[in-house]
């Protein structure tokens, strides 16, 4: 575990969305179940879907079709299923999704402290922006980067590096907050300090072994870490 250095000048904090800010699994599960039903395929339960989230919508659909993490399915089946999933998820985007405790208050406190805030997610833009708007979070972020914004997605460092470049901020002055190996690997590759929340979607991974600089159990601990380093 690597604490933030004292007197560090953190200027930018980037956040993953699903599993970090928001528990979106109930609505993703509903969209998956409706998709499978439309295709006359076996149903999948919420607990299974929870373990498959984190690599973007396309991989989630492939995992649901195959019933496992390997996500190996015939291309023609996937090409049929994916548009159906997109339709159903758009229709049920924010019915049962909920923000984790302390998210809104902590983001507002960071905003008030003049720290730049970014949301960097692998979720497609067509879902990310409406969802953030409905949740009342969109105006808190200075930049939103989605899974289809750049050529590469997390765990590639490109989304993080391009975000830092956009703000003219050094990676050494930036933090990535996430819940999965994709977030931590991207942070490490980009040179960001990494914070992993232990309540999100990390599948079978042990969050203590993902290599994050620090692991937290409550979102509000981010403010405490910054205060300790001030």
PyMOL commands that set and color helices and strands:
alter all, ss='L'
color gray80, all
select helices_A, chain A and resi 25-38+46-52+57-66+75-91+103-112+125-135+138-140+158-167+171-173+181-190+207-209+221-229
alter helices_A, ss='H'
color red, helices_A
select strands_A, chain A and resi 12-15+22-23+98-99+116-120+143-145+174-178+193-197+214-216
alter strands_A, ss='S'
color yellow, strands_A
deselect
rebuild
show_as cartoon
